[in-house]
Amino acid sequence: MTVVKSDAMLQHEKWIAEVVAHRPKRSNNSVMHVEWSKYLLAAAAIVVVVIAAVSIMK
C-alpha cells in the first residue's frame, strides 16, 4: 500500500528539513529564558504588602 502525499505535506516536510539543516549547532537557552518563578514571587510579595497597607488604613 502506497501513501500519496499532498502538496502541503511535501512542502511541510521540505520546510522541516530546511529548519533542521539551518538550526544553530549550540543553542543558548539562557538568552530567551525568563525566570517566571521570580516574577511570580515578586508579584505575590507586592500583593501581600498592598493587602497589609489597605487593612491598616481601614
N, CA, C and O atoms as a Tripos MOL2 file, in Angstrom:
@<TRIPOS>MOLECULE
protein
  232   231    58     0     0
PROTEIN
NO_CHARGES

@<TRIPOS>ATOM
      1 N           0.8470   -1.1780    0.0000 N.3       1 MET1
      2 CA          0.0000    0.0000    0.0000 C.3       1 MET1
      3 C           0.8920    1.2400    0.0000 C.2       1 MET1
      4 O           1.7560    1.3900    0.8640 O.2       1 MET1
      5 N           0.6810    2.1080   -0.9540 N.am      2 THR2
      6 CA          1.4740    3.3250   -1.0320 C.3       2 THR2
      7 C           0.6760    4.5000   -0.4830 C.2       2 THR2
      8 O          -0.5480    4.5630   -0.5960 O.2       2 THR2
      9 N           1.4100    5.4150    0.1080 N.am      3 VAL3
     10 CA          0.7840    6.6030    0.6790 C.3       3 VAL3
     11 C           0.9920    7.7520   -0.2940 C.2       3 VAL3
     12 O           2.1200    8.0290   -0.7020 O.2       3 VAL3
     13 N          -0.0770    8.4120   -0.6590 N.am      4 VAL4
     14 CA          0.0010    9.5590   -1.5570 C.3       4 VAL4
     15 C           0.0040   10.8140   -0.6940 C.2       4 VAL4
     16 O          -0.9420   11.0780    0.0490 O.2       4 VAL4
     17 N           1.0720   11.5740   -0.8070 N.am      5 LYS5
     18 CA          1.1910   12.7880   -0.0030 C.3       5 LYS5
     19 C           0.7010   13.9880   -0.7990 C.2       5 LYS5
     20 O           0.9380   14.0950   -2.0020 O.2       5 LYS5
     21 N           0.0230   14.8740   -0.1160 N.am      6 SER6
     22 CA         -0.4580   16.0900   -0.7650 C.3       6 SER6
     23 C           0.6920   17.0740   -0.9220 C.2       6 SER6
     24 O           1.7590   16.9000   -0.3350 O.2       6 SER6
     25 N           0.4590   18.1060   -1.7210 N.am      7 ASP7
     26 CA          1.4750   19.1400   -1.9130 C.3       7 ASP7
     27 C           1.8000   19.8340   -0.5940 C.2       7 ASP7
     28 O           2.9540   20.1710   -0.3310 O.2       7 ASP7
     29 N           0.7920   20.0440    0.2220 N.am      8 ALA8
     30 CA          1.0150   20.7070    1.5040 C.3       8 ALA8
     31 C           1.9230   19.8670    2.3960 C.2       8 ALA8
     32 O           2.7950   20.4060    3.0780 O.2       8 ALA8
     33 N           1.7240   18.5500    2.3940 N.am      9 MET9
     34 CA          2.5600   17.6760    3.2100 C.3       9 MET9
     35 C           3.9960   17.6650    2.6940 C.2       9 MET9
     36 O           4.9350   17.6680    3.4900 O.2       9 MET9
     37 N           4.1780   17.6530    1.3820 N.am     10 LEU10
     38 CA          5.5260   17.6910    0.8140 C.3      10 LEU10
     39 C           6.2230   19.0120    1.1510 C.2      10 LEU10
     40 O           7.4060   19.0230    1.4900 O.2      10 LEU10
     41 N           5.4890   20.1200    1.0570 N.am     11 GLN11
     42 CA          6.0750   21.4160    1.4110 C.3      11 GLN11
     43 C           6.4290   21.4660    2.8900 C.2      11 GLN11
     44 O           7.4570   22.0300    3.2640 O.2      11 GLN11
     45 N           5.5890   20.8840    3.7260 N.am     12 HIS12
     46 CA          5.8540   20.8640    5.1610 C.3      12 HIS12
     47 C           7.1170   20.0530    5.4600 C.2      12 HIS12
     48 O           7.9370   20.4620    6.2810 O.2      12 HIS12
     49 N           7.2720   18.9150    4.8040 N.am     13 GLU13
     50 CA          8.4650   18.1000    5.0100 C.3      13 GLU13
     51 C           9.7240   18.8260    4.5410 C.2      13 GLU13
     52 O          10.7720   18.7290    5.1800 O.2      13 GLU13
     53 N           9.6260   19.5540    3.4250 N.am     14 LYS14
     54 CA         10.7720   20.3430    2.9460 C.3      14 LYS14
     55 C          11.1140   21.4460    3.9420 C.2      14 LYS14
     56 O          12.2850   21.7230    4.2000 O.2      14 LYS14
     57 N          10.0740   22.0760    4.5000 N.am     15 TRP15
     58 CA         10.3040   23.1480    5.4740 C.3      15 TRP15
     59 C          10.9890   22.5990    6.7210 C.2      15 TRP15
     60 O          11.9140   23.2210    7.2440 O.2      15 TRP15
     61 N          10.5420   21.4370    7.2020 N.am     16 ILE16
     62 CA         11.1650   20.8240    8.3690 C.3      16 ILE16
     63 C          12.6290   20.5060    8.0850 C.2      16 ILE16
     64 O          13.4940   20.7710    8.9210 O.2      16 ILE16
     65 N          12.9110   19.9460    6.9260 N.am     17 ALA17
     66 CA         14.2970   19.6300    6.5670 C.3      17 ALA17
     67 C          15.1420   20.8950    6.5180 C.2      17 ALA17
     68 O          16.2980   20.8790    6.9410 O.2      17 ALA17
     69 N          14.5860   21.9890    6.0110 N.am     18 GLU18
     70 CA         15.3150   23.2590    5.9410 C.3      18 GLU18
     71 C          15.5990   23.8140    7.3320 C.2      18 GLU18
     72 O          16.7020   24.2890    7.6030 O.2      18 GLU18
     73 N          14.6160   23.7530    8.1990 N.am     19 VAL19
     74 CA         14.7910   24.2590    9.5680 C.3      19 VAL19
     75 C          15.8330   23.4360   10.3160 C.2      19 VAL19
     76 O          16.7010   23.9910   10.9920 O.2      19 VAL19
     77 N          15.7490   22.1340   10.1970 N.am     20 VAL20
     78 CA         16.6960   21.2610   10.8980 C.3      20 VAL20
     79 C          18.1070   21.4620   10.3540 C.2      20 VAL20
     80 O          19.0740   21.4220   11.1150 O.2      20 VAL20
     81 N          18.2330   21.6760    9.0570 N.am     21 ALA21
     82 CA         19.5530   21.8460    8.4500 C.3      21 ALA21
     83 C          20.2050   23.1660    8.8540 C.2      21 ALA21
     84 O          21.4330   23.2480    8.9020 O.2      21 ALA21
     85 N          19.4120   24.2020    9.1480 N.am     22 HIS22
     86 CA         19.9730   25.5250    9.4310 C.3      22 HIS22
     87 C          19.8250   25.9640   10.8780 C.2      22 HIS22
     88 O          20.0250   27.1400   11.1830 O.2      22 HIS22
     89 N          19.4850   25.0600   11.7640 N.am     23 ARG23
     90 CA         19.3890   25.4660   13.1580 C.3      23 ARG23
     91 C          20.7950   25.6240   13.7450 C.2      23 ARG23
     92 O          21.7340   24.9850   13.2720 O.2      23 ARG23
     93 N          20.9460   26.4600   14.7570 N.am     24 PRO24
     94 CA         22.2790   26.6600   15.3380 C.3      24 PRO24
     95 C          22.7960   25.3830   15.9920 C.2      24 PRO24
     96 O          22.0370   24.5980   16.5590 O.2      24 PRO24
     97 N          24.1060   25.2020   15.8960 N.am     25 LYS25
     98 CA         24.7020   23.9980   16.4700 C.3      25 LYS25
     99 C          24.6300   24.0120   17.9940 C.2      25 LYS25
    100 O          24.3750   22.9810   18.6160 O.2      25 LYS25
    101 N          24.8520   25.1650   18.5870 N.am     26 ARG26
    102 CA         24.7620   25.3080   20.0500 C.3      26 ARG26
    103 C          23.7110   26.3580   20.3540 C.2      26 ARG26
    104 O          23.9080   27.5380   20.0620 O.2      26 ARG26
    105 N          22.6310   25.9520   20.9200 N.am     27 SER27
    106 CA         21.5990   26.9240   21.2740 C.3      27 SER27
    107 C          21.8610   27.4350   22.6880 C.2      27 SER27
    108 O          22.3330   26.6990   23.5540 O.2      27 SER27
    109 N          21.5490   28.6860   22.8970 N.am     28 ASN28
    110 CA         21.7420   29.3170   24.1920 C.3      28 ASN28
    111 C          20.3700   29.6080   24.7770 C.2      28 ASN28
    112 O          19.7650   30.6340   24.4670 O.2      28 ASN28
    113 N          19.8800   28.7170   25.6140 N.am     29 ASN29
    114 CA         18.5410   28.8780   26.1710 C.3      29 ASN29
    115 C          18.4720   29.9970   27.1980 C.2      29 ASN29
    116 O          17.3880   30.5160   27.4650 O.2      29 ASN29
    117 N          19.6010   30.3770   27.7800 N.am     30 SER30
    118 CA         19.5670   31.4000   28.8150 C.3      30 SER30
    119 C          19.2810   32.7870   28.2460 C.2      30 SER30
    120 O          18.9060   33.6890   28.9950 O.2      30 SER30
    121 N          19.4480   32.9730   26.9450 N.am     31 VAL31
    122 CA         19.2000   34.2840   26.3480 C.3      31 VAL31
    123 C          17.7060   34.6050   26.3820 C.2      31 VAL31
    124 O          17.3200   35.7060   26.7730 O.2      31 VAL31
    125 N          16.8750   33.6630   25.9800 N.am     32 MET32
    126 CA         15.4450   33.9100   25.9160 C.3      32 MET32
    127 C          14.6870   33.3040   27.0940 C.2      32 MET32
    128 O          13.4570   33.3550   27.1250 O.2      32 MET32
    129 N          15.3840   32.7460   28.0410 N.am     33 HIS33
    130 CA         14.7320   32.0830   29.1640 C.3      33 HIS33
    131 C          14.3040   33.1200   30.1950 C.2      33 HIS33
    132 O          15.1070   33.9520   30.6160 O.2      33 HIS33
    133 N          13.0520   33.0690   30.5970 N.am     34 VAL34
    134 CA         12.5160   34.0120   31.5760 C.3      34 VAL34
    135 C          12.2650   33.2520   32.8780 C.2      34 VAL34
    136 O          11.6330   32.1960   32.8800 O.2      34 VAL34
    137 N          12.7560   33.7900   33.9580 N.am     35 GLU35
    138 CA         12.5470   33.1700   35.2670 C.3      35 GLU35
    139 C          11.1770   33.5940   35.7940 C.2      35 GLU35
    140 O          11.0700   34.5550   36.5550 O.2      35 GLU35
    141 N          10.1320   32.8740   35.3860 N.am     36 TRP36
    142 CA          8.7720   33.2310   35.7830 C.3      36 TRP36
    143 C           8.5660   33.0600   37.2750 C.2      36 TRP36
    144 O           7.7480   33.7670   37.8640 O.2      36 TRP36
    145 N           9.2870   32.1400   37.9020 N.am     37 SER37
    146 CA          9.0950   31.9260   39.3370 C.3      37 SER37
    147 C           9.5180   33.1630   40.1300 C.2      37 SER37
    148 O           8.9020   33.4890   41.1440 O.2      37 SER37
    149 N          10.5550   33.8440   39.6760 N.am     38 LYS38
    150 CA         10.9900   35.0700   40.3680 C.3      38 LYS38
    151 C           9.9440   36.1700   40.2370 C.2      38 LYS38
    152 O           9.6540   36.8790   41.2010 O.2      38 LYS38
    153 N           9.3750   36.3090   39.0320 N.am     39 TYR39
    154 CA          8.3320   37.3190   38.8370 C.3      39 TYR39
    155 C           7.0890   36.9840   39.6490 C.2      39 TYR39
    156 O           6.4540   37.8790   40.2070 O.2      39 TYR39
    157 N           6.7390   35.7160   39.7180 N.am     40 LEU40
    158 CA          5.5780   35.2970   40.4850 C.3      40 LEU40
    159 C           5.7820   35.5710   41.9740 C.2      40 LEU40
    160 O           4.8690   36.0370   42.6550 O.2      40 LEU40
    161 N           6.9690   35.2840   42.4700 N.am     41 LEU41
    162 CA          7.2850   35.5420   43.8710 C.3      41 LEU41
    163 C           7.2360   37.0410   44.1730 C.2      41 LEU41
    164 O           6.7150   37.4440   45.2130 O.2      41 LEU41
    165 N           7.7720   37.8660   43.2780 N.am     42 ALA42
    166 CA          7.7360   39.3150   43.4690 C.3      42 ALA42
    167 C           6.3030   39.8350   43.4400 C.2      42 ALA42
    168 O           5.9480   40.7000   44.2400 O.2      42 ALA42
    169 N           5.4820   39.3280   42.5390 N.am     43 ALA43
    170 CA          4.0830   39.7560   42.4520 C.3      43 ALA43
    171 C           3.3230   39.3540   43.7190 C.2      43 ALA43
    172 O           2.5060   40.1280   44.2190 O.2      43 ALA43
    173 N           3.5810   38.1630   44.2370 N.am     44 ALA44
    174 CA          2.9170   37.7250   45.4650 C.3      44 ALA44
    175 C           3.3180   38.6170   46.6420 C.2      44 ALA44
    176 O           2.4830   38.9680   47.4750 O.2      44 ALA44
    177 N           4.6010   38.9800   46.7030 N.am     45 ALA45
    178 CA          5.0650   39.8550   47.7800 C.3      45 ALA45
    179 C           4.3990   41.2250   47.6830 C.2      45 ALA45
    180 O           4.0190   41.7990   48.7030 O.2      45 ALA45
    181 N           4.2540   41.7530   46.4720 N.am     46 ILE46
    182 CA          3.6060   43.0560   46.2900 C.3      46 ILE46
    183 C           2.1420   42.9820   46.6990 C.2      46 ILE46
    184 O           1.6310   43.9050   47.3330 O.2      46 ILE46
    185 N           1.4640   41.9040   46.3460 N.am     47 VAL47
    186 CA          0.0580   41.7410   46.7240 C.3      47 VAL47
    187 C          -0.0880   41.6940   48.2370 C.2      47 VAL47
    188 O          -1.0060   42.3020   48.7870 O.2      47 VAL47
    189 N           0.7990   40.9860   48.9130 N.am     48 VAL48
    190 CA          0.7450   40.9010   50.3740 C.3      48 VAL48
    191 C           0.9530   42.2780   50.9940 C.2      48 VAL48
    192 O           0.2530   42.6460   51.9370 O.2      48 VAL48
    193 N           1.9080   43.0390   50.4720 N.am     49 VAL49
    194 CA          2.1780   44.3750   51.0070 C.3      49 VAL49
    195 C           0.9800   45.2930   50.7710 C.2      49 VAL49
    196 O           0.6210   46.0710   51.6550 O.2      49 VAL49
    197 N           0.3610   45.2160   49.6040 N.am     50 VAL50
    198 CA         -0.7950   46.0730   49.2970 C.3      50 VAL50
    199 C          -1.9740   45.7010   50.2070 C.2      50 VAL50
    200 O          -2.6630   46.5850   50.7160 O.2      50 VAL50
    201 N          -2.2040   44.4100   50.4090 N.am     51 ILE51
    202 CA         -3.3060   43.9930   51.2910 C.3      51 ILE51
    203 C          -3.0450   44.4510   52.7140 C.2      51 ILE51
    204 O          -3.9650   44.8970   53.3990 O.2      51 ILE51
    205 N          -1.8080   44.3490   53.1670 N.am     52 ALA52
    206 CA         -1.4730   44.7980   54.5230 C.3      52 ALA52
    207 C          -1.6690   46.3130   54.6470 C.2      52 ALA52
    208 O          -2.1910   46.7910   55.6540 O.2      52 ALA52
    209 N          -1.2600   47.0510   53.6460 N.am     53 ALA53
    210 CA         -1.4020   48.5190   53.6820 C.3      53 ALA53
    211 C          -2.8820   48.9080   53.6920 C.2      53 ALA53
    212 O          -3.2740   49.8220   54.4170 O.2      53 ALA53
    213 N          -3.6850   48.2380   52.9140 N.am     54 VAL54
    214 CA         -5.1150   48.5740   52.8540 C.3      54 VAL54
    215 C          -5.7910   48.2160   54.1800 C.2      54 VAL54
    216 O          -6.6520   48.9580   54.6510 O.2      54 VAL54
    217 N          -5.4120   47.0980   54.7800 N.am     55 SER55
    218 CA         -6.0490   46.7160   56.0350 C.3      55 SER55
    219 C          -5.6290   47.6270   57.1880 C.2      55 SER55
    220 O          -6.4040   47.8100   58.1280 O.2      55 SER55
    221 N          -4.4410   48.1960   57.1450 N.am     56 ILE56
    222 CA         -4.0010   49.1280   58.1930 C.3      56 ILE56
    223 C          -4.7470   50.4600   58.0440 C.2      56 ILE56
    224 O          -5.0600   51.1020   59.0470 O.2      56 ILE56
    225 N          -5.0340   50.8780   56.8200 N.am     57 MET57
    226 CA         -5.6750   52.1710   56.5950 C.3      57 MET57
    227 C          -7.1350   52.1570   57.0490 C.2      57 MET57
    228 O          -7.6750   53.2220   57.3470 O.2      57 MET57
    229 N          -7.7790   51.0320   57.1140 N.am     58 LYS58
    230 CA         -9.2010   50.9940   57.4810 C.3      58 LYS58
    231 C          -9.4030   51.1390   58.9530 C.2      58 LYS58
    232 O         -10.5400   51.1270   59.4250 O.2      58 LYS58
@<TRIPOS>BOND
     1     1     2 1
     2     2     3 1
     3     3     4 2
     4     3     5 am
     5     5     6 1
     6     6     7 1
     7     7     8 2
     8     7     9 am
     9     9    10 1
    10    10    11 1
    11    11    12 2
    12    11    13 am
    13    13    14 1
    14    14    15 1
    15    15    16 2
    16    15    17 am
    17    17    18 1
    18    18    19 1
    19    19    20 2
    20    19    21 am
    21    21    22 1
    22    22    23 1
    23    23    24 2
    24    23    25 am
    25    25    26 1
    26    26    27 1
    27    27    28 2
    28    27    29 am
    29    29    30 1
    30    30    31 1
    31    31    32 2
    32    31    33 am
    33    33    34 1
    34    34    35 1
    35    35    36 2
    36    35    37 am
    37    37    38 1
    38    38    39 1
    39    39    40 2
    40    39    41 am
    41    41    42 1
    42    42    43 1
    43    43    44 2
    44    43    45 am
    45    45    46 1
    46    46    47 1
    47    47    48 2
    48    47    49 am
    49    49    50 1
    50    50    51 1
    51    51    52 2
    52    51    53 am
    53    53    54 1
    54    54    55 1
    55    55    56 2
    56    55    57 am
    57    57    58 1
    58    58    59 1
    59    59    60 2
    60    59    61 am
    61    61    62 1
    62    62    63 1
    63    63    64 2
    64    63    65 am
    65    65    66 1
    66    66    67 1
    67    67    68 2
    68    67    69 am
    69    69    70 1
    70    70    71 1
    71    71    72 2
    72    71    73 am
    73    73    74 1
    74    74    75 1
    75    75    76 2
    76    75    77 am
    77    77    78 1
    78    78    79 1
    79    79    80 2
    80    79    81 am
    81    81    82 1
    82    82    83 1
    83    83    84 2
    84    83    85 am
    85    85    86 1
    86    86    87 1
    87    87    88 2
    88    87    89 am
    89    89    90 1
    90    90    91 1
    91    91    92 2
    92    91    93 am
    93    93    94 1
    94    94    95 1
    95    95    96 2
    96    95    97 am
    97    97    98 1
    98    98    99 1
    99    99   100 2
   100    99   101 am
   101   101   102 1
   102   102   103 1
   103   103   104 2
   104   103   105 am
   105   105   106 1
   106   106   107 1
   107   107   108 2
   108   107   109 am
   109   109   110 1
   110   110   111 1
   111   111   112 2
   112   111   113 am
   113   113   114 1
   114   114   115 1
   115   115   116 2
   116   115   117 am
   117   117   118 1
   118   118   119 1
   119   119   120 2
   120   119   121 am
   121   121   122 1
   122   122   123 1
   123   123   124 2
   124   123   125 am
   125   125   126 1
   126   126   127 1
   127   127   128 2
   128   127   129 am
   129   129   130 1
   130   130   131 1
   131   131   132 2
   132   131   133 am
   133   133   134 1
   134   134   135 1
   135   135   136 2
   136   135   137 am
   137   137   138 1
   138   138   139 1
   139   139   140 2
   140   139   141 am
   141   141   142 1
   142   142   143 1
   143   143   144 2
   144   143   145 am
   145   145   146 1
   146   146   147 1
   147   147   148 2
   148   147   149 am
   149   149   150 1
   150   150   151 1
   151   151   152 2
   152   151   153 am
   153   153   154 1
   154   154   155 1
   155   155   156 2
   156   155   157 am
   157   157   158 1
   158   158   159 1
   159   159   160 2
   160   159   161 am
   161   161   162 1
   162   162   163 1
   163   163   164 2
   164   163   165 am
   165   165   166 1
   166   166   167 1
   167   167   168 2
   168   167   169 am
   169   169   170 1
   170   170   171 1
   171   171   172 2
   172   171   173 am
   173   173   174 1
   174   174   175 1
   175   175   176 2
   176   175   177 am
   177   177   178 1
   178   178   179 1
   179   179   180 2
   180   179   181 am
   181   181   182 1
   182   182   183 1
   183   183   184 2
   184   183   185 am
   185   185   186 1
   186   186   187 1
   187   187   188 2
   188   187   189 am
   189   189   190 1
   190   190   191 1
   191   191   192 2
   192   191   193 am
   193   193   194 1
   194   194   195 1
   195   195   196 2
   196   195   197 am
   197   197   198 1
   198   198   199 1
   199   199   200 2
   200   199   201 am
   201   201   202 1
   202   202   203 1
   203   203   204 2
   204   203   205 am
   205   205   206 1
   206   206   207 1
   207   207   208 2
   208   207   209 am
   209   209   210 1
   210   210   211 1
   211   211   212 2
   212   211   213 am
   213   213   214 1
   214   214   215 1
   215   215   216 2
   216   215   217 am
   217   217   218 1
   218   218   219 1
   219   219   220 2
   220   219   221 am
   221   221   222 1
   222   222   223 1
   223   223   224 2
   224   223   225 am
   225   225   226 1
   226   226   227 1
   227   227   228 2
   228   227   229 am
   229   229   230 1
   230   230   231 1
   231   231   232 2
@<TRIPOS>SUBSTRUCTURE
     1 MET1         2 RESIDUE 1 A MET
     2 THR2         6 RESIDUE 1 A THR
     3 VAL3        10 RESIDUE 1 A VAL
     4 VAL4        14 RESIDUE 1 A VAL
     5 LYS5        18 RESIDUE 1 A LYS
     6 SER6        22 RESIDUE 1 A SER
     7 ASP7        26 RESIDUE 1 A ASP
     8 ALA8        30 RESIDUE 1 A ALA
     9 MET9        34 RESIDUE 1 A MET
    10 LEU10       38 RESIDUE 1 A LEU
    11 GLN11       42 RESIDUE 1 A GLN
    12 HIS12       46 RESIDUE 1 A HIS
    13 GLU13       50 RESIDUE 1 A GLU
    14 LYS14       54 RESIDUE 1 A LYS
    15 TRP15       58 RESIDUE 1 A TRP
    16 ILE16       62 RESIDUE 1 A ILE
    17 ALA17       66 RESIDUE 1 A ALA
    18 GLU18       70 RESIDUE 1 A GLU
    19 VAL19       74 RESIDUE 1 A VAL
    20 VAL20       78 RESIDUE 1 A VAL
    21 ALA21       82 RESIDUE 1 A ALA
    22 HIS22       86 RESIDUE 1 A HIS
    23 ARG23       90 RESIDUE 1 A ARG
    24 PRO24       94 RESIDUE 1 A PRO
    25 LYS25       98 RESIDUE 1 A LYS
    26 ARG26      102 RESIDUE 1 A ARG
    27 SER27      106 RESIDUE 1 A SER
    28 ASN28      110 RESIDUE 1 A ASN
    29 ASN29      114 RESIDUE 1 A ASN
    30 SER30      118 RESIDUE 1 A SER
    31 VAL31      122 RESIDUE 1 A VAL
    32 MET32      126 RESIDUE 1 A MET
    33 HIS33      130 RESIDUE 1 A HIS
    34 VAL34      134 RESIDUE 1 A VAL
    35 GLU35      138 RESIDUE 1 A GLU
    36 TRP36      142 RESIDUE 1 A TRP
    37 SER37      146 RESIDUE 1 A SER
    38 LYS38      150 RESIDUE 1 A LYS
    39 TYR39      154 RESIDUE 1 A TYR
    40 LEU40      158 RESIDUE 1 A LEU
    41 LEU41      162 RESIDUE 1 A LEU
    42 ALA42      166 RESIDUE 1 A ALA
    43 ALA43      170 RESIDUE 1 A ALA
    44 ALA44      174 RESIDUE 1 A ALA
    45 ALA45      178 RESIDUE 1 A ALA
    46 ILE46      182 RESIDUE 1 A ILE
    47 VAL47      186 RESIDUE 1 A VAL
    48 VAL48      190 RESIDUE 1 A VAL
    49 VAL49      194 RESIDUE 1 A VAL
    50 VAL50      198 RESIDUE 1 A VAL
    51 ILE51      202 RESIDUE 1 A ILE
    52 ALA52      206 RESIDUE 1 A ALA
    53 ALA53      210 RESIDUE 1 A ALA
    54 VAL54      214 RESIDUE 1 A VAL
    55 SER55      218 RESIDUE 1 A SER
    56 ILE56      222 RESIDUE 1 A ILE
    57 MET57      226 RESIDUE 1 A MET
    58 LYS58      230 RESIDUE 1 A LYS
